[in-house]
Amino acid sequence: MEDVTRPFALSCQSNESVGGLLKAVNGLFADKGFATTQAWLPEQDIAASRTLVLRVVPGRIDAVVYKEEQQPYKAFFPRMAELSGNVARSSSISEFVQQADAWWEGLDDDLERLTLLPPSARIAMTGTIAKDDVLHVDRLQDTLDSLNRVPSNKAKAELVPGKRPATSDVQITNRVNDAFRLYGGYDTESIEGVDKLRFGITAEKDNLIGINDMWGLTLKSGIETNELSGDFAVPVGRATMRLKGDWSENMIDLGPLSE
């Protein structure tokens, strides 16, 4: 702060120079991440005091408003009937592929929406901003980063005036899409120098509990091997807690002398 105010010290001040000082101080706060903190000039007699006094009002958070957006919900059978009709009415290959993809996505819509806790639990788990905190851009970004570590989340924030003076409401809108994912594929494994085909399937689900949790389960199976692996992760503030486990079995030929 001293580096900003020093050029204005020990000199006569005009309205223009005082305005420049306020701009410089507020610019410093903005550069440091305090985007809503403002300096202002109170009523004073500079001629008598020979001192220019600036007041700083920290910009605080009045409320954190969190909401989630998803496609409007339709029951399973009406939804699939509509999507099947769209596939049947496709007039080109590209449209057919697009509608078939939408049909496939529609199958798991109920699984995508399955969550045990309300949205308030998800914003609470970020643990980075709260009512009456001095608003700092980096801490707000930490909140968005924590939410967006979940693959199906796309959270954005907007600042609007709060109900109390010198406060702002933080409005966070999270667009949730594809919270359940299913993948299939294959690879090869080398057994006694021979490459053998192995098939696998992976299922992933976000927010099954509703605390920004991420679940993954993978099964790989071949002629002589089976592997099962699981993964659980949940962001807590700036950190991410993760738990992994796996199980496998192999068939080994011990030879004719084995019993």
LOVO-912459 format. One record per atom (N, C-alpha, C, O): residue in one letter; x, y, z. Coordinates in steps of 0.02 Angstrom, whole numbers, padded with zeros to 5 digits, always signed. Example, Ala and Ser with C-alpha at 12.3 -4.5 7.8 and 13.67 -1.06 7.14 Angstrom:
// residues 2
a+00660-00284+00390;a+00615-00225+00390;a+00660-00165+00390;a+00712-00166+00423;s+00642-00112+00354;s+00684-00053+00357;s+00645+00002+00394;s+00670+00057+00402;
This chain:
// residues 259
m+00041-00060+00000;m+00000+00000+00000;m+00043+00063+00000;m+00027+00113-00032;e+00099+00061+00037;e+00143+00119+00040;e+00170+00138-00028;e+00177+00197-00044;d+00186+00088-00068;d+00213+00102-00135;d+00161+00139-00179;d+00180+00178-00222;v+00097+00125-00167;v+00044+00157-00205;v+00032+00229-00182;v+00021+00273-00224;t+00034+00240-00116;t+00018+00306-00089;t+00077+00355-00088;t+00067+00415-00086;r+00138+00329-00089;r+00197+00372-00083;r+00200+00427-00136;r+00217+00484-00119;p+00184+00413-00200;p+00187+00467-00250;p+00140+00525-00237;p+00149+00580-00264;f+00089+00514-00194;f+00040+00567-00181;f+00056+00604-00116;f+00023+00654-00100;a+00106+00582-00079;a+00121+00612-00014;a+00162+00676-00023;a+00195+00686-00074;l+00159+00718+00028;l+00200+00780+00032;l+00190+00825-00028;l+00237+00855-00054;s+00128+00829-00051;s+00112+00874-00107;s+00041+00899-00100;s+00000+00869-00065;c+00027+00955-00133;c-00041+00981-00132;c-00086+00935-00173;c-00067+00909-00226;q-00146+00926-00147;q-00192+00879-00180;q-00250+00917-00212;q-00279+00962-00182;s-00265+00898-00272;s-00323+00924-00307;s-00375+00869-00314;s-00362+00811-00297;n-00433+00888-00339;n-00484+00836-00349;n-00459+00782-00397;n-00474+00723-00388;e-00420+00803-00446;e-00394+00754-00495;e-00344+00707-00462;e-00346+00646-00475;s-00299+00733-00421;s-00249+00691-00390;s-00279+00644-00338;s-00258+00587-00331;v-00330+00669-00301;v-00364+00626-00252;v-00401+00570-00288;v-00401+00513-00265;g-00432+00587-00344;g-00465+00535-00384;g-00415+00483-00409;g-00430+00423-00411;g-00355+00506-00428;g-00303+00460-00449;g-00280+00415-00393;g-00265+00356-00403;l-00276+00444-00332;l-00257+00404-00274;l-00308+00350-00259;l-00290+00292-00248;l-00372+00368-00260;l-00425+00318-00249;l-00422+00263-00302;l-00429+00204-00286;k-00411+00283-00363;k-00407+00233-00418;k-00347+00186-00407;k-00353+00126-00419;a-00291+00214-00385;a-00232+00173-00374;a-00242+00124-00316;a-00222+00066-00321;v-00272+00148-00262;v-00284+00105-00204;v-00333+00049-00221;v-00322-00009-00205;n-00388+00067-00254;n-00438+00016-00273;n-00409-00033-00325;n-00426-00092-00325;g-00365-00007-00368;g-00332-00052-00415;g-00287-00102-00380;g-00281-00160-00401;l-00254-00080-00326;l-00212-00126-00287;l-00254-00181-00256;l-00235-00240-00258;f-00311-00162-00227;f-00355-00213-00198;f-00378-00263-00251;f-00380-00324-00239;a-00396-00237-00310;a-00418-00281-00364;a-00363-00329-00386;a-00375-00388-00398;d-00301-00302-00391;d-00245-00344-00411;d-00231-00399-00359;d-00208-00453-00377;k-00245-00385-00296;k-00233-00434-00243;k-00292-00483-00236;k-00289-00529-00195;g-00344-00475-00277;g-00400-00522-00276;g-00460-00498-00238;g-00512-00532-00238;f-00456-00440-00205;f-00513-00414-00167;f-00555-00369-00213;f-00553-00308-00208;a-00592-00401-00258;a-00624-00365-00313;a-00679-00318-00290;a-00692-00268-00324;t-00711-00331-00233;t-00767-00289-00211;t-00748-00244-00152;t-00791-00208-00126;t-00686-00246-00130;t-00663-00201-00077;t-00647-00133-00107;t-00613-00128-00158;q-00673-00080-00075;q-00666-00013-00104;q-00642+00037-00052;q-00663+00036+00006;a-00599+00082-00075;a-00579+00140-00034;a-00622+00200-00054;a-00641+00208-00112;w-00637+00243-00004;w-00677+00302-00018;w-00652+00360+00025;w-00614+00350+00072;l-00674+00419+00007;l-00650+00481+00039;l-00704+00508+00086;l-00754+00533+00061;p-00694+00504+00152;p-00744+00532+00198;p-00739+00608+00201;p-00689+00637+00180;e-00790+00638+00228;e-00789+00712+00237;e-00735+00730+00287;e-00730+00700+00341;q-00693+00780+00270;q-00637+00799+00314;q-00611+00868+00295;q-00625+00893+00240;d-00574+00898+00341;d-00543+00964+00330;d-00468+00953+00322;d-00431+00952+00371;i-00447+00946+00260;i-00376+00932+00247;i-00333+00992+00264;i-00276+00984+00287;a-00359+01053+00254;a-00320+01113+00268;a-00302+01117+00342;a-00247+01138+00360;a-00349+01096+00385;a-00336+01099+00457;a-00293+01041+00481;a-00247+01051+00521;s-00307+00981+00457;s-00271+00922+00481;s-00206+00908+00443;s-00162+00874+00468;r-00202+00937+00382;r-00146+00925+00338;r-00133+00850+00327;r-00077+00828+00314;t-00188+00812+00332;t-00185+00739+00322;t-00245+00718+00281;t-00302+00738+00295;l-00232+00678+00231;l-00287+00651+00190;l-00303+00580+00215;l-00260+00536+00217;v-00366+00571+00234;v-00387+00507+00262;v-00431+00470+00212;v-00479+00497+00186;l-00413+00408+00198;l-00454+00364+00156;l-00484+00310+00200;l-00451+00282+00244;r-00547+00294+00189;r-00579+00239+00223;r-00585+00180+00175;r-00598+00189+00115;v-00574+00120+00201;v-00579+00059+00160;v-00637+00017+00187;v-00639+00000+00246;v-00683+00000+00143;v-00739-00044+00161;v-00728-00112+00128;v-00730-00118+00067;p-00715-00163+00168;p-00705-00229+00139;p-00770-00256+00109;p-00823-00254+00140;g-00766-00280+00048;g-00825-00308+00015;g-00836-00379+00040;g-00795-00423+00029;r-00892-00390+00072;r-00907-00455+00103;r-00960-00493+00063;r-00995-00465+00021;i-00966-00557+00079;i-01016-00600+00048;i-01079-00598+00089;i-01078-00613+00149;d-01134-00579+00059;d-01199-00578+00094;d-01232-00646+00093;d-01263-00666+00142;a-01225-00682+00037;a-01255-00749+00032;a-01221-00787-00024;a-01198-00758-00073;v-01219-00853-00016;v-01195-00897-00069;v-01256-00935-00095;v-01285-00976-00060;v-01275-00921-00157;v-01334-00952-00187;v-01311-01004-00238;v-01278-00987-00287;y-01329-01067-00225;y-01307-01121-00269;y-01368-01155-00300;y-01415-01173-00265;k-01365-01164-00365;k-01420-01200-00398;k-01391-01243-00454;k-01338-01229-00482;e-01427-01297-00468;e-01406-01343-00520;e-01457-01343-00577;e-01517-01336-00566;e-01432-01351-00637;e-01474-01353-00696;e-01465-01420-00731;e-01409-01443-00741;q-01521-01450-00750;q-01521-01512-00789;q-01576-01509-00840;q-01621-01467-00837;q-01573-01555-00888;q-01627-01560-00936;q-01692-01576-00899;q-01690-01613-00850;p-01750-01550-00922;p-01814-01566-00890;p-01824-01642-00887;p-01808-01678-00934;y-01851-01665-00831;y-01858-01738-00821;y-01922-01763-00852;y-01975-01731-00848;k-01917-01821-00884;k-01975-01858-00908;k-01970-01930-00883;k-01915-01957-00877;a-02028-01960-00869;a-02028-02030-00846;a-01999-02075-00900;a-01997-02057-00959;f-01977-02134-00879;f-01938-02178-00924;f-01975-02195-00988;f-01948-02184-01042;f-02036-02222-00983;f-02070-02246-01043;f-02090-02190-01091;f-02078-02197-01151;p-02119-02134-01067;p-02131-02078-01114;p-02067-02051-01145;p-02066-02033-01204;r-02014-02049-01106;r-01950-02023-01131;r-01923-02068-01186;r-01902-02044-01239;m-01922-02133-01175;m-01895-02180-01224;m-01939-02184-01286;m-01914-02194-01341;a-02005-02177-01277;a-02050-02177-01335;a-02035-02117-01380;a-02034-02124-01441;e-02025-02059-01349;e-02009-01999-01389;e-01942-02005-01424;e-01936-01988-01483;l-01892-02031-01388;l-01826-02038-01418;l-01825-02091-01473;l-01791-02083-01524;s-01864-02145-01464;s-01868-02196-01516;s-01901-02168-01579;s-01881-02185-01635;g-01952-02126-01569;g-01984-02094-01626;g-01937-02049-01664;g-01938-02046-01725;n-01894-02014-01627;n-01844-01970-01659;n-01795-02011-01702;n-01775-01990-01756;v-01776-02070-01676;v-01731-02113-01714;v-01765-02138-01778;v-01735-02138-01832;a-01828-02158-01771;a-01865-02185-01829;a-01876-02133-01883;a-01880-02149-01942;r-01881-02069-01863;r-01894-02016-01911;r-01830-01986-01940;r-01833-01937-01977;s-01773-02014-01924;s-01710-01987-01950;s-01709-01990-02026;s-01728-02041-02056;s-01687-01936-02057;s-01688-01931-02130;s-01619-01936-02162;s-01612-01933-02223;s-01567-01943-02120;s-01499-01949-02146;s-01458-01991-02097;s-01478-02002-02040;i-01401-02013-02120;i-01358-02054-02078;i-01333-02013-02018;i-01332-02038-01962;s-01313-01951-02031;s-01287-01909-01976;s-01342-01896-01924;s-01328-01898-01864;e-01403-01884-01947;e-01458-01873-01900;e-01473-01937-01862;e-01488-01935-01802;f-01470-01994-01896;f-01482-02058-01863;f-01431-02070-01807;f-01448-02090-01752;v-01367-02056-01822;v-01315-02065-01771;v-01327-02019-01712;v-01319-02039-01655;q-01347-01957-01726;q-01360-01908-01673;q-01419-01930-01630;q-01415-01928-01569;q-01473-01952-01662;q-01532-01973-01625;q-01520-02039-01588;q-01546-02049-01533;a-01481-02083-01618;a-01465-02146-01584;a-01423-02133-01521;a-01432-02166-01471;d-01378-02084-01525;d-01338-02066-01467;d-01383-02037-01412;d-01374-02052-01353;a-01431-01995-01432;a-01479-01967-01383;a-01521-02022-01352;a-01536-02021-01293;w-01540-02072-01393;w-01579-02129-01368;w-01539-02167-01315;w-01565-02186-01263;w-01475-02178-01329;w-01432-02214-01282;w-01423-02174-01217;w-01425-02202-01163;e-01415-02109-01224;e-01409-02066-01165;e-01473-02067-01123;e-01470-02063-01062;g-01530-02073-01157;g-01594-02073-01122;g-01604-02134-01079;g-01643-02132-01031;l-01570-02189-01095;l-01578-02251-01056;l-01558-02242-00983;l-01590-02269-00938;d-01504-02203-00972;d-01478-02198-00903;d-01495-02132-00870;d-01462-02113-00821;d-01544-02096-00895;d-01561-02030-00866;d-01580-02036-00793;d-01562-01992-00753;d-01615-02089-00774;d-01635-02096-00703;d-01574-02110-00660;d-01570-02087-00603;l-01526-02148-00686;l-01464-02160-00648;l-01423-02095-00641;l-01392-02084-00590;e-01424-02054-00693;e-01388-01990-00689;e-01415-01946-00633;e-01377-01911-00600;r-01480-01948-00622;r-01512-01904-00573;r-01512-01934-00503;r-01530-01900-00454;l-01491-01997-00496;l-01492-02030-00431;l-01440-02000-00385;l-01380-02004-00399;t-01461-01970-00330;t-01417-01941-00280;t-01453-01940-00213;t-01514-01929-00211;l-01417-01951-00159;l-01449-01959-00093;l-01458-01892-00057;l-01507-01884-00021;l-01413-01845-00066;l-01415-01782-00029;l-01433-01724-00075;l-01422-01727-00135;p-01461-01670-00046;p-01482-01612-00086;p-01422-01571-00110;p-01367-01581-00086;p-01433-01524-00157;p-01378-01483-00184;p-01339-01445-00130;p-01280-01432-00139;s-01372-01426-00075;s-01337-01388-00023;s-01277-01426+00005;s-01228-01395+00027;a-01279-01493+00003;a-01222-01533+00028;a-01162-01524-00017;a-01105-01527+00006;r-01173-01515-00081;r-01118-01510-00128;r-01079-01444-00121;r-01018-01444-00123;i-01116-01389-00112;i-01081-01326-00103;i-01048-01323-00034;i-00997-01290-00026;a-01078-01356+00015;a-01048-01357+00082;a-00982-01393+00083;a-00937-01375+00121;m-00974-01445+00042;m-00913-01484+00041;m-00853-01445+00012;m-00796-01463+00026;t-00867-01393-00026;t-00811-01354-00053;t-00774-01318+00002;t-00712-01312+00000;g-00811-01293+00053;g-00780-01265+00113;g-00733-01207+00102;g-00687-01197+00141;t-00744-01167+00050;t-00696-01114+00035;t-00724-01044+00043;t-00686-00997+00057;i-00789-01035+00036;i-00820-00969+00046;i-00883-00977+00089;i-00915-01029+00088;a-00900-00924+00125;a-00959-00926+00168;a-00984-00855+00178;a-00949-00806+00164;k-01045-00849+00203;k-01075-00784+00217;k-01031-00745+00265;k-01003-00772+00313;d-01024-00680+00252;d-00986-00632+00292;d-00910-00636+00280;d-00873-00596+00309;d-00887-00683+00240;d-00816-00682+00221;d-00801-00621+00177;d-00844-00599+00139;v-00740-00595+00184;v-00717-00545+00136;v-00707-00580+00069;v-00672-00630+00064;l-00739-00553+00017;l-00737-00588-00047;l-00668-00583-00079;l-00641-00528-00089;h-00641-00641-00096;h-00576-00645-00130;h-00584-00688-00191;h-00612-00743-00187;v-00560-00664-00247;v-00569-00699-00311;v-00539-00769-00309;v-00568-00816-00337;d-00480-00776-00278;d-00447-00842-00277;d-00488-00893-00238;d-00492-00951-00259;r-00518-00872-00183;r-00559-00919-00144;r-00622-00938-00181;r-00645-00995-00177;l-00650-00890-00218;l-00708-00906-00259;l-00689-00955-00314;l-00726-01001-00329;q-00630-00945-00344;q-00607-00991-00396;q-00594-01060-00367;q-00605-01110-00400;d-00570-01063-00304;d-00561-01128-00271;d-00627-01165-00265;d-00630-01226-00273;t-00681-01128-00251;t-00747-01159-00247;t-00767-01189-00313;t-00791-01246-00317;l-00759-01151-00367;l-00776-01176-00433;l-00732-01235-00453;l-00756-01284-00482;d-00668-01231-00437;d-00623-01286-00454;d-00643-01350-00417;d-00640-01404-00446;s-00663-01343-00354;s-00683-01401-00315;s-00745-01434-00346;s-00749-01495-00351;l-00794-01393-00366;l-00854-01420-00398;l-00837-01451-00466;l-00863-01504-00483;n-00795-01419-00504;n-00781-01441-00572;n-00732-01499-00577;n-00718-01523-00631;r-00706-01521-00519;r-00667-01583-00521;r-00712-01643-00536;r-00688-01695-00559;v-00776-01636-00524;v-00824-01688-00542;v-00837-01683-00617;v-00857-01630-00641;p-00825-01737-00655;p-00829-01732-00728;p-00895-01707-00756;p-00896-01674-00808;s-00950-01720-00722;s-01016-01701-00749;s-01035-01630-00730;s-01088-01606-00751;n-00994-01595-00690;n-01010-01528-00668;n-00979-01475-00714;n-00924-01484-00740;k-01015-01421-00723;k-00989-01362-00757;k-01016-01301-00720;k-01068-01273-00739;a-00979-01281-00668;a-01002-01228-00624;a-00973-01160-00644;a-00914-01155-00662;k-01015-01109-00641;k-00994-01040-00654;k-01022-00996-00598;k-01073-01013-00567;a-00989-00939-00587;a-01010-00894-00533;a-01024-00824-00560;a-00994-00802-00610;e-01070-00790-00527;e-01087-00721-00544;e-01096-00682-00479;e-01124-00708-00431;l-01071-00621-00478;l-01079-00577-00419;l-01135-00528-00432;l-01136-00494-00483;v-01182-00524-00384;v-01236-00475-00388;v-01239-00438-00322;v-01217-00465-00271;p-01267-00376-00321;p-01270-00339-00258;p-01308-00376-00204;p-01361-00405-00218;g-01281-00375-00143;g-01316-00407-00087;g-01368-00361-00057;g-01374-00303-00077;k-01404-00386-00008;k-01456-00346+00025;k-01426-00296+00074;k-01456-00244+00086;r-01368-00311+00101;r-01336-00265+00147;r-01285-00221+00111;r-01258-00241+00059;p-01271-00161+00137;p-01221-00118+00104;p-01153-00151+00101;p-01133-00188+00147;a-01117-00138+00047;a-01048-00162+00038;a-01044-00238+00038;a-00993-00266+00058;t-01097-00271+00016;t-01095-00344+00011;t-01116-00367-00059;t-01146-00329-00097;s-01100-00428-00074;s-01118-00458-00138;s-01146-00528-00126;s-01123-00564-00081;d-01193-00548-00167;d-01216-00617-00169;d-01175-00654-00221;d-01165-00631-00277;v-01150-00713-00202;v-01114-00756-00249;v-01164-00807-00275;v-01186-00852-00239;q-01182-00800-00338;q-01229-00846-00369;q-01191-00897-00412;q-01160-00879-00462;i-01192-00959-00390;i-01157-01013-00425;i-01208-01057-00461;i-01253-01085-00429;t-01201-01062-00526;t-01245-01104-00566;t-01204-01163-00593;t-01152-01154-00625;n-01228-01223-00578;n-01192-01283-00598;n-01234-01322-00649;n-01288-01347-00633;r-01209-01326-00710;r-01242-01363-00763;r-01219-01436-00759;r-01161-01451-00774;v-01264-01481-00740;v-01247-01552-00730;v-01268-01591-00791;v-01325-01587-00814;n-01221-01630-00818;n-01236-01669-00878;n-01195-01734-00878;n-01135-01733-00864;d-01228-01789-00894;d-01194-01854-00902;d-01161-01876-00837;d-01100-01888-00835;a-01200-01881-00784;a-01173-01902-00718;a-01164-01977-00712;a-01134-02000-00664;f-01189-02015-00760;f-01175-02088-00763;f-01147-02104-00831;f-01175-02085-00883;r-01090-02138-00831;r-01056-02153-00894;r-01037-02227-00897;r-01017-02256-00846;l-01044-02256-00955;l-01028-02327-00966;l-00984-02333-01027;l-01001-02309-01081;y-00927-02366-01019;y-00880-02375-01074;y-00865-02449-01083;y-00867-02488-01036;g-00850-02468-01144;g-00829-02536-01159;g-00770-02535-01206;g-00761-02487-01245;g-00729-02586-01204;g-00672-02589-01248;g-00633-02654-01240;g-00657-02700-01207;y-00576-02656-01269;y-00535-02716-01265;y-00462-02697-01268;y-00444-02643-01292;d-00419-02742-01244;d-00347-02734-01250;d-00316-02804-01255;d-00353-02854-01258;t-00252-02807-01255;t-00218-02872-01258;t-00171-02879-01198;t-00146-02829-01173;e-00161-02940-01177;e-00114-02955-01123;e-00068-03010-01146;e-00088-03055-01183;s-00007-03007-01125;s+00043-03056-01145;s+00046-03112-01093;s+00062-03100-01035;i+00030-03173-01115;i+00033-03232-01072;i+00081-03282-01104;i+00068-03309-01157;e+00136-03293-01069;e+00188-03338-01094;e+00210-03319-01164;e+00222-03362-01207;g+00216-03253-01175;g+00239-03228-01239;g+00188-03225-01294;g+00204-03208-01351;v+00125-03242-01277;v+00072-03241-01327;v+00022-03186-01309;v-00002-03184-01252;d+00006-03142-01356;d-00043-03089-01344;d-00113-03118-01349;d-00131-03148-01400;k-00152-03108-01296;k-00220-03134-01295;k-00269-03076-01282;k-00254-03030-01244;l-00326-03080-01314;l-00376-03026-01311;l-00411-03026-01244;l-00425-03079-01215;r-00424-02966-01219;r-00459-02958-01155;r-00509-02901-01162;r-00493-02847-01186;f-00571-02914-01141;f-00624-02864-01146;f-00635-02831-01078;f-00623-02861-01026;g-00658-02768-01081;g-00669-02732-01019;g-00730-02686-01022;g-00751-02666-01076;i-00757-02671-00964;i-00813-02624-00959;i-00802-02580-00897;i-00781-02605-00845;t-00816-02516-00904;t-00807-02468-00849;t-00871-02429-00838;t-00901-02403-00886;a-00892-02425-00775;a-00951-02385-00757;a-00928-02330-00709;a-00891-02343-00662;e-00951-02268-00722;e-00934-02211-00679;e-00998-02174-00659;e-01042-02164-00700;k-01001-02155-00595;k-01060-02119-00570;k-01036-02061-00526;k-00995-02070-00481;d-01062-02002-00540;d-01047-01942-00500;d-01105-01928-00452;d-01163-01937-00469;n-01087-01906-00392;n-01136-01883-00343;n-01188-01935-00326;n-01248-01920-00322;l-01166-01996-00315;l-01211-02048-00290;l-01234-02030-00220;l-01293-02036-00203;i-01186-02009-00178;i-01204-01984-00111;i-01230-01913-00115;i-01279-01895-00083;g-01196-01872-00154;g-01216-01802-00161;g-01168-01753-00130;g-01188-01697-00113;i-01105-01774-00121;i-01054-01730-00090;i-00997-01719-00139;i-00939-01715-00119;n-01013-01715-00203;n-00964-01710-00257;n-00922-01774-00263;n-00865-01772-00287;d-00950-01830-00241;d-00915-01893-00243;d-00914-01922-00314;d-00960-01912-00353;m-00860-01958-00328;m-00850-01989-00394;m-00834-02063-00384;m-00789-02080-00346;w-00871-02106-00419;w-00863-02178-00413;w-00845-02207-00480;w-00870-02185-00532;g-00801-02257-00480;g-00783-02291-00541;g-00773-02365-00528;g-00745-02384-00477;l-00795-02407-00574;l-00788-02479-00568;l-00769-02507-00637;l-00804-02494-00686;t-00715-02545-00640;t-00692-02573-00704;t-00683-02648-00698;t-00652-02673-00650;l-00710-02684-00745;l-00701-02757-00749;l-00667-02774-00815;l-00691-02754-00869;k-00612-02811-00811;k-00577-02835-00870;k-00573-02911-00866;k-00555-02939-00814;s-00590-02944-00921;s-00593-03017-00920;s-00563-03045-00984;s-00579-03022-01039;g-00521-03096-00976;g-00492-03131-01033;g-00498-03206-01023;g-00531-03229-00976;i-00466-03244-01065;i-00470-03317-01061;i-00439-03343-00996;i-00465-03390-00967;e-00386-03312-00974;e-00350-03338-00916;e-00344-03288-00858;e-00314-03304-00807;t-00373-03228-00865;t-00368-03178-00812;t-00434-03141-00803;t-00472-03133-00850;n-00446-03118-00742;n-00501-03074-00726;n-00475-03020-00679;n-00437-03035-00633;e-00494-02958-00692;e-00473-02903-00649;e-00534-02859-00633;e-00574-02844-00677;l-00539-02839-00570;l-00591-02793-00548;l-00559-02737-00508;l-00523-02751-00460;s-00571-02676-00527;s-00542-02619-00491;s-00596-02567-00477;s-00642-02557-00517;g-00589-02533-00420;g-00637-02482-00401;g-00601-02419-00379;g-00544-02421-00356;d-00635-02363-00386;d-00606-02298-00370;d-00660-02253-00340;d-00715-02248-00367;f-00643-02221-00284;f-00689-02173-00252;f-00649-02110-00236;f-00594-02114-00209;a-00677-02052-00253;a-00643-01989-00239;a-00695-01936-00222;a-00751-01936-00246;v-00674-01889-00178;v-00718-01833-00160;v-00675-01772-00146;v-00629-01775-00105;p-00688-01715-00180;p-00651-01653-00165;p-00674-01624-00098;p-00733-01621-00083;v-00626-01603-00058;v-00640-01569+00005;v-00598-01505+00006;v-00538-01508+00019;g-00630-01449-00007;g-00592-01387-00013;g-00544-01391-00072;g-00564-01406-00128;r-00480-01376-00059;r-00430-01378-00112;r-00403-01449-00124;r-00370-01461-00174;a-00415-01494-00077;a-00388-01562-00082;a-00439-01610-00112;a-00499-01594-00117;t-00415-01669-00132;t-00459-01722-00156;t-00440-01786-00120;t-00383-01809-00123;m-00489-01815-00084;m-00478-01878-00051;m-00495-01934-00100;m-00546-01932-00134;r-00451-01984-00103;r-00459-02038-00152;r-00445-02106-00120;r-00400-02113-00080;l-00486-02154-00139;l-00478-02223-00115;l-00483-02270-00175;l-00530-02266-00215;k-00434-02314-00181;k-00433-02361-00237;k-00424-02432-00211;k-00395-02443-00158;g-00450-02479-00249;g-00441-02550-00232;g-00447-02592-00295;g-00478-02572-00344;d-00416-02651-00294;d-00421-02695-00352;d-00414-02768-00330;d-00387-02783-00277;w-00440-02811-00372;w-00437-02884-00362;w-00425-02916-00429;w-00449-02893-00480;s-00386-02970-00428;s-00373-03005-00491;s-00364-03079-00479;s-00347-03101-00423;e-00375-03118-00531;e-00362-03189-00528;e-00331-03211-00594;e-00345-03183-00647;n-00287-03261-00590;n-00252-03285-00649;n-00253-03362-00649;n-00246-03393-00597;m-00262-03390-00707;m-00258-03462-00714;m-00188-03480-00739;m-00166-03455-00792;i-00153-03522-00701;i-00084-03538-00717;i-00078-03614-00728;i-00102-03653-00687;d-00046-03632-00781;d-00034-03703-00796;d+00030-03724-00759;d+00085-03703-00776;l+00021-03768-00709;l+00078-03789-00668;l+00116-03847-00699;l+00169-03867-00674;g+00090-03875-00754;g+00126-03929-00787;g+00102-03998-00766;g+00062-04003-00719;p+00124-04051-00801;p+00100-04119-00787;p+00122-04148-00721;p+00092-04196-00697;l+00174-04119-00689;l+00198-04147-00627;l+00163-04118-00566;l+00173-04141-00510;s+00120-04068-00578;s+00084-04037-00521;s+00026-04080-00499;s-00001-04118-00539;e+00007-04076-00435;e-00050-04113-00409;e-00104-04065-00387;e-00157-04086-00363;
